[in-house]
Amino acid sequence: RIDMALKLAHFPAVKELAGFDFEAQPSIDPKQIRDLAAPRWIANGENVLLLGPPGVGKTHLSIALGREAILAGYTVQFTTATTLVAGLAKAHGERRLDEKLLALAKPKLLIVDELGYLPLEPDAAHLFFQLVSRRYETGAMLITSNRSVAEWGTVFADPVVATAILDRLLHHSH
């Protein structure tokens, strides 16, 4: 079961918490990460935002926490923000958006890596909002970004959409 769940998660690499160098990243609280490894937040449909500059280990931690969730019996899907938005736009163009949103609502944890690495087009921001709304309080999300939440208005090309997304993501977040 675990091997199959790891394959279905589509992790880009094998990363574990034991392999993370907390001494190299003193701004990261090891106790807080260990608390997140006990996935109560997933059961509660809460979110985790890992924010920081490139190279601090956000992707490593997201994969490691995803693996811990799988070991605890949760379903997990990993994707990059650009791949996610491209898939949503394609489904929208093919009139299959509801089907795609339903599929993305199924995993108990959806990991979205590198949000904000590239700014999103307004239509893409609206599609991402629909996904966040669909998962709100029912499915946990772990999002990594090199942008602070104050910059998300430019990431989503629309401050109103950014505010709506942040409202849902930050309501129950770590």
HUPEGI-V752403 format. One record per helix or strand of 2 or more residues. SS is the DSSP state (H for helix, E for strand). FROM is the first residue (numbers start at 1). LEN is the number of residues. If there is no record, write none. Layout:
((SS & FROM & LEN) (SS & FROM & LEN))
This chain:
((H & 2 & 8) (H & 17 & 3) (H & 22 & 3) (H & 30 & 8) (H & 40 & 4) (E & 47 & 5) (H & 58 & 14) (E & 76 & 5) (H & 81 & 13) (H & 97 & 10) (E & 109 & 7) (H & 122 & 14) (E & 140 & 6) (H & 149 & 7) (H & 159 & 13))
